[in-house]
């Protein structure tokens, strides 16, 4: 009986020692934190902006004369050349009007020639006192009227010729044709609600996007002026709507001189080469602007926590956690922050799990525990 009691007491002692060891191990895990020493480095950060894509020149083509479409000479989505005939509007009435105008010019020319002959004749007769001065002045007025009539008829001929030429609707630019809402037989005029077709010159495309006023001000401060920003800003990338990066980089070539009162944003424009015609007018994407920061203090986002829109880290001071507010740059790569104020090179901070630590927590590193 006595031996059994001794055995039980020994087992209890072993179990207590085991529990103490487990508690000690657990305690060690709870007080184990990764730390890092603050240093400076270089990072290239990117910022994305939603963009609308447009051809460098997009033209809505509308008829300049009224009539029925008799021919459509292009296919929807086809590449067209400047000066190419796209549509033909019924030419019959315009050809007739042109022929009438040509005939009127010939008639006016004949009338002018007759008026000149009469004036010359009346001059001779007036010198011989055969006709009166009134007859001479009448002949002169008839000549003036004949000249005016000829000028009017020539103007009408030009107008008729233009109207006839307008029955062949031509493309004013090189580009790609849009869908065509009209068909042969449709009656059209210059006031139609939809254009006959839209031709977009997409050998290059513009990507229009906006950035907040404070971002624009930061950019101006960085480069000195808007003109310098346009000249010195790095090339930008375009993320397509399917998530892929466009093969050609672009260049920002225009920045609005005004700020939108409704949105408080500034409009910018980037230009991209589009020789393969992959980008289309009316498309969308995301402009990605890189920013290279040199000699910057960089810390992992896991080393921070937020409180009432303020960002904090825990410095390790005398082996204990001390909450420190920092100011970070608005740009980040999703994993790290650029610290603008609050930390100095050489500071030791908790690198992970800052949100789980309390002020004054004892911080032990792996080396200390080993």
MARLUM-304690 format. One record per residue: x, y, z of N, C-alpha, C in turn; residue in one letter. Coordinates in steps of 0.001 Angstrom, whole numbers, plus 500000, padded with zeros to 6 digits. Layout:
<nodes>
    n.X    n.Y    n.Z   ca.X   ca.Y   ca.Z    c.X    c.Y    c.Z type
      X      Y      Z      X      Y      Z      X      Y      Z    A
...
</nodes>
This chain:
<nodes>
    n.X    n.Y    n.Z   ca.X   ca.Y   ca.Z    c.X    c.Y    c.Z type
 500833 498777 500000 500000 500000 500000 500852 501252 500000    X
 501900 501196 500800 502805 502342 500902 503515 502574 499578    X
 503878 501496 498877 504550 501607 497576 503630 502237 496536    X
 502334 501892 496600 501370 502451 495645 501260 503961 495827    X
 501215 504394 497087 501098 505837 497356 502325 506562 496827    X
 503493 505942 497027 504744 506561 496546 504728 506685 495032    X
 504255 505636 494334 504187 505645 492861 503263 506729 492358    X
 502107 506889 493041 501133 507916 492635 501732 509291 492797    X
 502455 509493 493880 503067 510798 494123 504114 511110 493064    X
 504875 510089 492649 505885 510295 491596 505225 510668 490264    X
 504102 509992 489947 503387 510299 488692 502864 511723 488702    X
 502343 512142 489844 501823 513518 489953 502937 514534 489761    X
 504094 514224 490324 505225 515161 490175 505647 515280 488731    X
 505666 514139 488016 506032 514157 486580 505033 514976 485783    X
 503728 514762 486076 502687 515506 485338 502795 516992 485602    X
 503053 517392 486841 503184 518827 487175 504370 519436 486458    X
 505463 518692 486403 506652 519203 485710 506377 519366 484228    X
 505619 518373 483680 505278 518436 482253 504405 519645 481950    X
 503432 519917 482839 502535 521065 482645 503308 522356 482716    X
 504244 522420 483679 505042 523646 483811 505876 523869 482566    X
 506425 522778 482022 507243 522900 480804 506397 523353 479619    X
 505139 522795 479550 504224 523177 478460 503855 524640 478572    X
 503577 525104 479833 503243 526508 480040 504400 527397 479664    X
 505611 526906 480026 506802 527695 479704 506965 527826 478196    X
 506729 526704 477451 506835 526723 475987 505791 527638 475386    X
 504558 527535 475908 503475 528390 475417 503794 529844 475667    X
 504327 530116 476838 504683 531489 477196 505742 532012 476255    X
 506704 531129 475940 507757 531547 475029 507174 531887 473659    X
 506227 531094 473170 505610 531357 471881 504844 532664 471915    X
 504204 532927 472996 503403 534138 473085 504264 535400 473112    X
 505469 535286 473595 506331 536470 473695 507371 536521 472579    X
 507196 535682 471576 508144 535661 470466 507634 536579 469353    X
 508456 537550 468948 508074 538500 467901 509232 538731 466933    X
 508867 538860 465668 509857 539220 464658 510080 540730 464714    X
 511328 541139 464660 511649 542567 464645 512548 542877 463456    X
 512648 544150 463138 513554 544562 462062 514142 545919 462393    X
 515302 546143 461834 515973 547431 461983 515646 548293 460778    X
 515181 549512 461018 514758 550403 459932 515960 550830 459096    X
 515847 550664 457779 516892 551076 456840 516257 551864 455706    X
 517093 552360 454826 516603 553061 453626 516863 552209 452390    X
 516009 552387 451389 516163 551639 450145 515468 552333 448989    X
 515371 551632 447887 514743 552183 446673 513598 551271 446255    X
 512483 551880 445890 511329 551137 445416 510680 551861 444238    X
 510135 551074 443342 509317 551619 442268 507875 551221 442538    X
 507061 552214 442845 505655 551967 443164 504789 552334 441966    X
 503649 551729 441855 502733 552001 440745 501365 552405 441279    X
 500709 553247 440514 499352 553677 440844 498487 553509 439603    X
 497308 552922 439768 496421 552670 438635 495267 553658 438580    X
 494896 554035 437357 493786 554957 437128 492910 554408 436000    X
 491604 554382 436221 490684 553934 435181 490749 554886 433992    X
 490777 554309 432786 490963 555119 431583 489949 554747 430513    X
 489571 555745 429719 488712 555543 428548 489564 555723 427300    X
 489455 554793 426361 490305 554777 425174 489565 555404 423995    X
 490297 556237 423262 489719 556906 422099 490765 556985 421000    X
 490326 556854 419743 491228 557067 418628 491723 558501 418622    X
 492909 558719 418062 493454 560079 418065 492558 561028 417269    X
 491799 560482 416332 490837 561293 415601 489624 560440 415286    X
 488514 560813 415852 487270 560084 415638 486257 561021 414993    X
 485764 560626 413823 484908 561515 413034 483560 560858 412795    X
 482506 561579 413172 481151 561141 412825 480827 561668 411433    X
 480559 560772 410526 480319 561160 409139 478819 561266 408894    X
 478397 562462 408490 476986 562737 408201 476857 563270 406773    X
 475735 563041 406138 475560 563553 404762 475422 565068 404750    X
 475907 565694 403693 475771 567139 403531 474612 567502 402613    X
 474003 566485 402000 472818 566706 401167 471759 565675 401548    X
 470531 565963 401184 469419 565056 401486 469207 564107 400323    X
 468706 562923 400646 468391 561972 399589 468370 560546 400089    X
 468195 559640 399174 468122 558210 399478 469484 557567 399247    X
 469892 556720 400183 471139 555992 399998 470950 554954 398894    X
 471805 555045 397878 471714 554083 396773 472813 553034 396818    X
 473930 553367 397488 475029 552397 397586 475744 552557 398935    X
 476120 551420 399514 477007 551397 400686 478245 550615 400263    X
 479386 551292 400230 480584 550730 399608 481609 550211 400604    X
 481245 550102 401877 482165 549571 402883 481453 548529 403719    X
 482269 547728 404390 481744 546776 405363 481949 547344 406771    X
 481084 546968 407658 481219 547417 409044 482515 546882 409645    X
 483258 547777 410325 484524 547387 410918 485691 547372 409956    X
 485465 547769 408725 486519 547748 407702 487466 548946 407862    X
 488719 548728 407518 489675 549834 407473 489423 550654 406213    X
 489390 551963 406374 489124 552833 405227 490247 553849 405091    X
 490374 554395 403886 491408 555380 403587 490788 556765 403468    X
 491592 557765 403717 491153 559137 403539 490776 559361 402079    X
 489578 559914 401850 489098 560169 400501 488316 559026 399883    X
 488270 557867 400547 487537 556714 400009 486034 556968 400057    X
 485326 556594 398972 483865 556749 398924 483232 555665 399796    X
 482409 556099 400746 481774 555167 401684 480306 554912 401326    X
 479601 555986 400944 478171 555898 400620 477915 556718 399356    X
 476875 556337 398645 476397 557142 397513 474930 557458 397753    X
 474611 558747 397682 473229 559214 397816 472681 559483 396418    X
 471415 559224 396204 470773 559371 394891 471246 560646 394188    X
 471917 560468 393053 472541 561590 392365 471640 562238 391307    X
 470536 561614 390967 469721 562092 389846 469316 563560 389973    X
 468706 564009 391077 468291 565414 391144 469480 566378 391167    X
 470589 565937 391709 471756 566809 391808 472483 566917 390467    X
 472450 565847 389682 473006 565939 388339 472169 566890 387481    X
 470851 566799 387633 469972 567693 386878 470205 569148 387281    X
 470331 569386 388572 470570 570749 389050 471908 571268 388546    X
 472911 570400 388476 474218 570826 387978 474141 571165 386492    X
 473439 570341 385723 473308 570607 384282 472562 571913 384035    X
 471546 572191 384829 470814 573460 384704 471750 574624 385019    X
 472572 574467 386043 473497 575526 386423 474517 575773 385324    X
 475007 574695 384703 475961 574856 383600 475301 575582 382430    X
 474056 575211 382131 473337 575872 381030 473105 577346 381342    X
 472784 577659 382579 472569 579062 382961 473847 579883 382814    X
 474977 579261 383104 476248 579967 382930 476467 580281 381454    X
 476221 579312 380600 476413 579551 379165 475473 580644 378665    X
 474219 580614 379136 473251 581643 378741 473696 583022 379231    X
 474216 583064 380459 474675 584341 381011 475901 584853 380261    X
 476761 583924 379858 477930 584337 379077 477505 584923 377737    X
 476510 584293 377121 476014 584817 375833 475371 586189 376025    X
 474580 586338 377108 473937 587628 377376 474976 588713 377636    X
 476058 588345 378330 477125 589311 378595 477805 589727 377296    X
 478050 588751 376432 478676 589075 375147 477792 590003 374329    X
 476485 589751 374334 475544 590615 373603 475542 592024 374187    X
 475540 592107 375501 475546 593410 376166 476802 594203 375827    X
 477920 593504 375734 479163 594185 375367 479092 594730 373944    X
 478537 593924 373023 478399 594367 371622 477475 595579 371515    X
 476357 595539 372257 475402 596646 372209 476037 597924 372745    X
 476809 597785 373840 477460 598959 374412 478457 599564 373426    X
 479256 598720 372768 480225 599229 371801 479512 599930 370646    X
 478410 599304 370220 477651 599910 369112 477063 601257 369518    X
 476510 601324 370733 475892 602575 371197 476940 603674 371407    X
 478151 603264 371789 479209 604264 371915 479477 604937 370575    X
 479583 604115 369514 479833 604675 368175 478665 605543 367713    X
 477454 605058 367941 476277 605818 367518 476138 607111 368326    X
 476517 607054 369595 476433 608263 370416 477406 609329 369919    X
 478612 608870 369504 479592 609815 368985 479101 610455 367680    X
 478241 609718 366966 477694 610250 365708 476333 610931 365926    X
 475973 611090 367204 474694 611724 367578 473482 610990 367013    X
 473641 609669 366876 472504 608867 366381 471616 608437 367543    X
 472234 608082 368711 471465 607706 369889 471726 608723 370984    X
 470828 608728 371962 470948 609688 373054 471876 609144 374151    X
 472188 610026 375070 472997 609620 376211 472259 608595 377063    X
 470945 608718 377094 470119 607755 377840 470319 606356 377282    X
 470326 606203 375968 470528 604885 375346 471915 604340 375675    X
 472908 605244 375702 474261 604800 376036 474342 604300 377482    X
 473743 605062 378412 473778 604658 379820 472987 603373 380042    X
 471900 603212 379294 471113 601969 379408 471944 600774 378965    X
 472712 600945 377899 473568 599854 377411 474626 599504 378452    X
 475188 600542 379118 476177 600296 380160 475550 599532 381327    X
 474340 599928 381731 473656 599232 382840 473323 597793 382463    X
 472940 597583 381205 472649 596223 380752 473904 595347 380846    X
 475068 595960 380535 476314 595212 380615 476625 594848 382073    X
 476433 595804 382963 476675 595533 384392 475758 594424 384885    X
 474495 594497 384472 473529 593472 384881 473910 592105 384327    X
 474404 592075 383090 474817 590808 382471 476026 590226 383208    X
 476964 591086 383635 478126 590618 384386 477703 590039 385730    X
 476758 590741 386397 476269 590246 387684 475539 588919 387514    X
 474770 588827 386443 474032 587600 386180 474989 586428 385961    X
 476083 586696 385229 477065 585643 384994 477738 585223 386302    X
 478066 586191 387141 478680 585870 388437 477748 585012 389273    X
 476455 585368 389297 475467 584597 390040 475354 583176 389498    X
 475310 583051 388182 475177 581720 387572 476404 580853 387847    X
 477580 581469 387849 478782 580695 388162 478769 580220 389613    X
 478300 581093 390504 478197 580680 391907 477212 579526 392059    X
 476094 579599 391343 475116 578519 391390 475686 577238 390800    X
 476540 577386 389784 477180 576207 389203 478114 575549 390214    X
 478893 576385 390934 479785 575840 391957 478985 575134 393041    X
 477903 575742 393472 477057 575150 394503 476471 573828 394034    X
 475998 573807 392777 475422 572574 392229 476482 571491 392089    X
 477697 571915 391702 478794 570955 391568 479150 570365 392936    X
 479200 571232 393951 479489 570749 395308 478428 569775 395792    X
 477164 570151 395600 476081 569270 396039 476156 567919 395350    X
 476511 567936 394068 476654 566673 393347 477804 565851 393924    X
 478901 566524 394253 480042 565802 394826 479706 565252 396204    X
 478832 565961 396942 478463 565502 398280 477623 564244 398249    X
 477082 563888 397085 476322 562642 397007 477233 561433 397153    X
 478538 561631 396956 479519 560596 397255 480138 560937 398604    X
 479734 560232 399631 480186 560521 400993 481542 559842 401196    X
 482569 560656 401405 483942 560152 401511 484453 560227 402948    X
 485442 559411 403237 486059 559439 404566 487081 560572 404632    X
 487006 561419 405651 487982 562504 405770 489300 562069 406407    X
 489351 560847 406953 490559 560379 407643 490762 558899 407352    X
 491979 558443 407603 492243 557009 407628 491734 556461 408951    X
 491204 555259 408927 490724 554710 410184 489912 553446 409997    X
 489142 553147 411017 488304 551942 411032 486850 552364 411154    X
 485994 551771 410335 484581 552127 410330 483844 551436 411476    X
 482867 552145 412010 482021 551582 413059 480894 550766 412425    X
 479925 550374 413226 478723 549743 412696 477912 550789 411930    X
 477135 550338 410972 476369 551240 410099 474876 551084 410406    X
 474232 552140 410912 472825 552022 411293 471853 552168 410126    X
 472353 552458 408933 471470 552689 407777 471729 551637 406704    X
 470722 551475 405840 470824 550531 404736 470423 551223 403441    X
 470712 550568 402334 470333 551111 401027 468824 551353 401008    X
 468437 552532 400532 467027 552898 400479 466610 553828 401594    X
 467451 554000 402598 467112 554895 403710 467228 556348 403260    X
 466291 557166 403707 466338 558603 403429 467138 559287 404524    X
 468113 560085 404120 468994 560734 405089 469131 562213 404747    X
 469585 562978 405737 469869 564391 405540 470902 564826 406570    X
 471257 566089 406538 472324 566572 407418 471909 566615 408881    X
 470633 566449 409177 470146 566534 410557 469807 565181 411172    X
 470280 564107 410557 469978 562772 411095 470544 562630 412511    X
 469828 561870 413354 470232 561737 414752 471493 560903 414910    X
 471656 559887 414082 472846 559042 414118 473679 559289 412860    X
 474997 559310 412987 475830 559471 411792 475715 558257 410882    X
 476043 558472 409617 476056 557341 408690 477024 556269 409179    X
 478181 556717 409644 479201 555826 410175 480186 556693 410951    X
 480890 556090 411856 481963 556781 412583 483283 556147 412188    X
 484229 556987 411789 485550 556489 411398 486549 556954 412446    X
 487263 556001 412999 488240 556314 414045 489643 556001 413545    X
 490494 557020 413581 491908 556830 413247 492586 556257 414478    X
 492853 554943 414453 493388 554282 415637 494808 553781 415440    X
 495562 554410 414518 496979 554067 414412 497678 554390 415727    X
 497159 555403 416412 497513 555695 417790 496211 555894 418550    X
 496243 555673 419850 495037 555889 420646 495385 556753 421847    X
 494369 557465 422313 494499 558249 423543 493804 557486 424665    X
 494409 557522 425830 493780 556978 427037 493551 558151 427985    X
 492294 558492 428220 491952 559620 429082 491658 559102 430490    X
 492253 559744 431484 492025 559342 432874 492122 560574 433768    X
 491761 560391 435029 491739 561513 435981 492473 561130 437255    X
 493062 562125 437900 493668 561914 439203 493216 563020 440146    X
 493241 562735 441430 492779 563688 442435 493681 564918 442467    X
 493114 566018 442935 493850 567278 442971 495134 567154 443785    X
 495066 566476 444937 496271 566371 445777 497367 565561 445091    X
 496974 564555 444299 497970 563788 443556 498636 564651 442492    X
 497825 565493 441822 498380 566392 440822 499342 567389 441448    X
 498981 567910 442641 499856 568852 443325 501175 568183 443728    X
 501093 566952 444191 502322 566225 444528 503207 566055 443301    X
 502572 565797 442166 503329 565621 440929 504001 566926 440504    X
 503277 568047 440631 503839 569349 440283 505021 569672 441194    X
 504857 569383 442493 505952 569637 443430 507155 568760 443121    X
 506908 567549 442684 508001 566627 442374 508793 567072 441154    X
 508069 567545 440117 508744 567889 438853 508943 569391 438655    X
 508311 570215 439466 508512 571656 439364 507418 572390 438639    X
 506796 571777 437630 505711 572403 436878 505010 571334 436057    X
 503837 571690 435526 503102 570734 434692 503885 570395 433428    X
 504508 571415 432815 505284 571171 431597 506444 570221 431874    X
 507125 570437 432990 508217 569535 433346 507702 568136 433635    X
 506526 568066 434247 505936 566751 434533 505680 565988 433242    X
 505126 566679 432243 504842 566025 430961 506133 565532 430317    X
 507201 566338 430409 508466 565979 429768 509208 564870 430513    X
 509128 564884 431842 509982 564009 432637 509281 562773 433192    X
 507972 562752 433174 507280 561591 433734 507651 560326 432978    X
 507820 559210 433683 508190 557959 433010 507058 557450 432131    X
 507402 556520 431252 506384 555906 430407 505404 555110 431269    X
 504194 555017 430800 503138 554364 431571 502699 553090 430863    X
 502082 552220 431625 501550 550976 431078 500028 551048 431021    X
 499461 550183 430190 498006 550089 430065 497582 548659 430346    X
 496769 548504 431379 496190 547189 431686 494858 547093 430960    X
 494727 546114 430089 493511 545955 429296 492363 545440 430158    X
 491173 545485 429597 489987 545085 430365 490000 543605 430719    X
 490807 542816 430004 490904 541382 430342 492007 541091 431350    X
 492633 542154 431869 493652 541992 432890 495065 541880 432363    X
 495237 541764 431053 496575 541655 430483 497190 543034 430275    X
 498516 543085 430292 499236 544335 430078 499466 544542 428588    X
 499115 545714 428094 499304 546025 426667 500790 546007 426333    X
 501126 545498 425143 502531 545262 424801 503352 546541 424651    X
 502725 547656 424301 503448 548911 424127 503223 549830 425337    X
 504276 550481 425773 504113 551502 426803 503676 552807 426153    X
 503112 553702 426958 502632 554985 426453 503304 556139 427168    X
 502943 557323 426732 503522 558541 427295 502414 559532 427585    X
 502424 560116 428783 501466 561171 429108 501863 562422 428347    X
 500958 562942 427518 501303 564090 426674 500398 565293 426880    X
 499469 565206 427813 498605 566359 428075 498031 566264 429479    X
 498009 567400 430163 497408 567500 431497 496503 568729 431497    X
 495273 568561 431938 494324 569672 431954 494824 570791 432857    X
 494584 572022 432398 494971 573176 433196 493925 573586 434210    X
 492797 572874 434244 491729 573202 435182 491333 571964 435985    X
 490684 572218 437099 490195 571147 437972 488674 571105 437886    X
 488139 569912 437706 486689 569769 437607 486021 570190 438909    X
 485063 571106 438813 484359 571557 440015 483472 570465 440596    X
 482981 569590 439744 482059 568557 440220 482783 567385 440875    X
 483979 567028 440369 484690 565861 440886 485960 566214 441642    X
 486481 567421 441462 487735 567798 442101 488926 567066 441518    X
 488789 566575 440290 489852 565793 439653 490445 566546 438468    X
 491639 566129 438088 492349 566701 436946 492417 565648 435841    X
 492125 566051 434619 492142 565118 433489 493529 565054 432864    X
 493944 563848 432489 495220 563624 431820 495005 562753 430595    X
 495974 562794 429698 495864 561988 428474 497203 561329 428172    X
 497150 560032 427917 498344 559288 427507 498132 558773 426092    X
 499200 558708 425311 499101 558252 423928 499860 556930 423793    X
 499252 555990 423057 499841 554670 422845 499878 554346 421353    X
 500944 553697 420934 501009 553182 419567 500030 552019 419428    X
 499365 551958 418279 498352 550916 418084 498456 550325 416682    X
 499693 550033 416277 499902 549535 414912 499159 548230 414645    X
 498990 547433 415673 498292 546149 415471 496776 546283 415599    X
 496303 547509 415871 494851 547797 415947 494141 546950 416999    X
 494873 546604 418060 494241 545846 419141 493304 546727 419948    X
 493709 547957 420185 492894 548880 420967 491846 549522 420081    X
 490664 549688 420592 489546 550225 419811 488957 551460 420476    X
 488478 552356 419643 487812 553550 420149 486617 553144 421012    X
 486510 553763 422185 485417 553437 423098 485766 552369 424115    X
 486984 551809 424028 487397 550777 424977 487759 551366 426331    X
 488171 550493 427238 488533 550935 428586 489755 550159 429057    X
 490380 550656 430102 491554 549999 430657 491992 550720 431919    X
 493195 550419 432351 493756 551055 433549 495165 551542 433234    X
 495375 552832 433435 496706 553409 433264 497505 553169 434539    X
 498714 552657 434384 499584 552382 435531 500795 553309 435450    X
 500919 554186 436437 502018 555150 436477 503045 554705 437518    X
 504294 554477 437090 505326 554093 438056 505958 555317 438722    X
 506323 555181 439980 507038 556228 440701 508215 555593 441426    X
 509428 556030 441107 510627 555490 441743 511034 556387 442907    X
 511108 555788 444097 511505 556513 445303 512873 556015 445740    X
 513801 556940 445869 515157 556598 446277 515399 557042 447717    X
 516261 556294 448411 516646 556628 449784 515413 556797 450670    X
 514493 555861 450549 513233 555935 451300 513220 554898 452414    X
 512533 555224 453497 512335 554269 454587 511163 553363 454217    X
 511424 552074 454163 510433 551104 453693 510194 550079 454790    X
 508923 549871 455131 508580 548876 456145 507436 548017 455624    X
 507322 546775 456102 506192 545930 455676 504877 546436 456282    X
 503799 546271 455545 502497 546687 456064 502101 545880 457294    X
 502635 544673 457405 502320 543836 458561 502889 544404 459862    X
 503804 545387 459725 504386 546006 460918 503554 547169 461424    X
 502426 547438 460809 501617 548603 461169 500220 548194 461608    X
 499568 549131 462262 498139 548988 462541 497512 550379 462489    X
 496200 550419 462253 495509 551696 462111 494570 551923 463283    X
 494494 553185 463658 493592 553578 464726 493056 554966 464388    X
 491743 555044 464116 491096 556308 463776 491826 557008 462615    X
 492036 556238 461543 492673 556736 460314 494117 557186 460524    X
 494713 556777 461600 496129 557063 461846 496879 555740 461842    X
 498120 555779 461376 498913 554556 461223 500004 554543 462288    X
 500153 553383 462935 501120 553251 464026 502010 552033 463784    X
 503183 552084 464393 504051 550917 464512 504462 550813 465980    X
 505044 549676 466327 505586 549516 467665 507118 549534 467587    X
 507703 550584 468158 509146 550598 468319 509508 549718 469523    X
 510659 549117 469435 511154 548340 470570 512150 549225 471323    X
 511745 549685 472493 512566 550573 473321 512778 549901 474674    X
 514021 549635 474978 514378 548940 476233 513651 547618 476362    X
 513515 546946 475216 512911 545615 475222 511409 545592 475306    X
 510766 546754 475233 509306 546802 475312 508708 547541 474119    X
 507456 547211 473787 506759 547812 472647 506269 549209 473003    X
 506594 550168 472128 506150 551548 472333 505460 552020 471055    X
 504141 552296 471162 503375 552708 469985 503885 554052 469458    X
 504106 554113 468141 504623 555322 467491 503824 555600 466235    X
 503275 556800 466132 502521 557172 464935 503492 557506 463800    X
 503149 557086 462583 503972 557373 461411 503101 557977 460318    X
 503753 558679 459403 503054 559188 458216 503588 558443 457004    X
 502653 557899 456213 503066 557076 455073 502709 557778 453764    X
 503439 557430 452714 503160 557969 451384 501852 557365 450870    X
 501102 558120 450048 499823 557585 449547 499991 556389 448630    X
 501151 556251 447993 501386 555124 447098 502016 553965 447851    X
 501629 552767 447478 502256 551578 448042 502068 550427 447071    X
 502824 549369 447282 502750 548219 446385 501871 547097 446912    X
 501109 547388 447962 500225 546387 448539 500864 545536 449608    X
 502191 545600 449725 502896 544804 450730 503723 545667 451674    X
 504156 546840 451177 505041 547693 451957 504518 549124 451980    X
 504954 549870 452965 504669 551288 453059 505972 552076 452959    X
 505862 553264 452373 506954 554220 452390 506677 555188 453532    X
 507588 555269 454499 507387 556099 455682 507978 557480 455429    X
 507135 558504 455557 507583 559880 455344 508002 560550 456649    X
 507459 560101 457765 507813 560705 459059 507455 559729 460170    X
 508204 559808 461288 507897 558990 462458 508936 557938 462775    X
 509775 557586 461780 510822 556590 462009 512162 557124 461512    X
 513225 556642 462127 514573 556991 461710 515347 555706 461435    X
 516384 555844 460606 517234 554696 460322 517841 554190 461633    X
 517783 552880 461827 518312 552277 463047 517256 551940 464076    X
 516065 552510 463960 514992 552158 464892 514649 550683 464756    X
 514351 550047 465877 513913 548652 465866 512399 548634 466035    X
 511718 547951 465146 510260 547875 465220 509816 546414 465136    X
 508608 546165 465635 508000 544844 465502 507577 544664 464053    X
 508008 543581 463439 507802 543401 461999 506477 542731 461658    X
 505892 541976 462586 504656 541257 462296 503739 541295 463505    X
 502427 541264 463208 501449 541150 464281 501319 542363 465163    X
 501581 543558 464587 501511 544769 465405 500120 544980 465988    X
 499094 544536 465285 497740 544748 465769 497376 543911 466977    X
 498221 542928 467314 497928 542042 468438 498719 542403 469698    X
 499534 543429 469591 500412 543799 470707 499802 544965 471481    X
 500109 545009 472765 499674 546125 473599 500880 546967 473999    X
 500610 548195 474340 501665 549106 474801 502393 548490 476001    X
 503713 548487 475918 504515 547972 477022 504761 546486 476990    X
 504245 545782 475965 504489 544346 475868 505985 544066 475772    X
 506440 543059 476521 507860 542703 476486 508145 541987 475169    X
 509129 542478 474456 509460 541923 473136 510760 541161 473222    X
 510690 539873 472902 511876 539035 472872 512090 538533 471435    X
 513315 538643 470972 513623 538181 469622 513994 536710 469670    X
 514093 536105 468516 514463 534684 468443 515850 534458 469055    X
 516762 535374 468782 518108 535231 469302 518118 535245 470834    X
 517279 536124 471402 517218 536227 472852 516686 534935 473462    X
 515692 534331 472785 515105 533119 473326 516033 531935 473193    X
 516859 531954 472140 517796 530860 471970 518922 530962 472990    X
</nodes>
